[in-house]
Amino acid sequence: MSAAPLEGLRVVDFTRVLAGPHCTKASRDLGAHVTKIEPPAGDLGRFGLPYVNGIGLYYVQQNAGKRNLSLDLNFAEGREIVRRLCNSADIIVENFRPGTLARFGFGYDDVKASNPEIIYVSLSGFGQSTSWRNRPAFAPTVQAETGLTAIVRIISVRRCRNRAVTQAAMQTFTPDCRESSPSSQPCNTAIVPAKANTSTSRWPPRCCR
């Protein structure tokens, strides 16, 4: 049996809820070793229904196969563990509001100083440098602002799930970081432009017409 495409790659996963965990779960499925960093309270996705034996299946679906560490970055000991992981990582993926990890010393420039070959992927709602970069961007907000809510409302009787469409949009418009970044550079993806593109293209998809 041939090796998985991403076998041997080490991914540090700072993501939570859906878009980020879905991205890193795909990496894990393709053979990467993914270490997920969660705060002591846990990823918000852990509280998604339904529960089986006290475990949220929403969380399991997006995080199965990952190695999980619960660390509080407000403490120096937690930051030191994360620093060691980042120094040996091939890829870092995060979906906080822009600048959040930099406040703890784990922004792109911070990590690159000790790991020059790092691929640093940031998923955000409105991009890293726009005037709306600090706006919250959970799926319902993005869907409403890009017009997808109206599309889904019209065809909801045909059971097209807007969350699935969100993920399709992200997968379609997420760049190939290795192709676009032969040397270390940040790889930034914004959900809203991707969703706006799909909302003005040939939508709804064939399955929902």
C-alpha positions, 0 to 999 in steps of 0.5 A, spaced: 500 500 500 502 506 498 503 512 503 498 517 504 499 523 500 500 527 507 504 522 511 509 525 515 507 532 515 506 535 522 500 540 523 498 544 529 491 546 529 489 552 533 482 552 530 475 551 532 468 550 531 467 548 523 471 551 517 478 550 521 477 543 524 474 541 517 480 543 514 485 540 518 480 533 519 481 533 511 489 533 512 488 528 518 484 523 513 490 524 508 495 522 513 498 528 516 499 528 524 495 533 527 495 536 534 489 540 536 490 545 541 484 547 545 483 552 551 481 548 558 474 550 556 474 546 550 472 547 543 465 550 542 464 545 537 464 540 543 457 542 545 454 541 538 448 536 538 447 530 538 450 527 544 452 520 544 455 518 551 456 525 553 460 526 547 458 531 541 458 528 535 458 534 531 465 535 534 467 528 533 465 528 526 470 534 525 476 532 529 476 524 529 483 522 529 487 528 531 491 528 538 488 533 542 492 538 548 488 542 553 493 548 554 491 555 557 496 560 553 495 565 558 500 561 562 508 561 560 508 553 561 502 552 556 506 557 551 512 554 551 509 547 550 506 550 544 512 554 542 516 547 541 510 544 537 510 550 532 518 550 532 517 542 529 511 543 525 510 543 517 503 547 517 499 551 522 492 552 521 488 557 525 481 561 525 481 566 530 480 573 529 486 577 526 491 578 531 489 573 536 495 568 536 500 574 535 498 577 542 500 570 545 507 570 541 504 565 535 503 570 529 506 568 523 512 573 524 513 570 530 513 562 528 517 564 522 523 567 526 524 560 529 521 555 523 523 559 516 519 553 512 512 554 516 506 554 512 501 558 516 494 558 514 489 563 517 482 562 516 477 568 517 471 571 515 473 578 512 480 577 511 486 579 515 487 586 513 480 589 511 476 594 515 471 588 517 477 584 519 474 584 527 467 582 525 464 575 527 463 571 522 459 564 524 456 561 518 449 564 519 452 571 519 456 570 513 450 566 509 446 572 511 451 578 508 452 574 502 445 573 500 445 565 501 440 565 506 435 567 501 437 562 496 437 557 501 430 559 504 427 559 497 429 552 496 429 549 503 423 544 501 429 541 497 433 540 503 439 543 501 443 545 507 446 551 508 452 549 512 454 544 507 454 549 502 459 554 506 464 548 506 463 547 499 465 554 498 471 554 502 474 548 499 473 551 492 476 557 494 482 555 499 488 556 495 494 551 495 499 553 499 504 549 497 504 551 490 502 559 492 508 559 497 514 555 495 518 559 500 514 561 507 509 566 507 502 566 510 496 563 507 490 567 508 483 565 506 477 569 507 470 566 508 466 571 505 469 573 499 468 565 497 461 565 499 459 571 495 462 568 489 458 562 490 452 566 491 453 570 485 455 564 480 450 558 478 447 557 485 443 553 487 448 547 486 444 542 481 442 537 487 438 543 490 434 545 484 
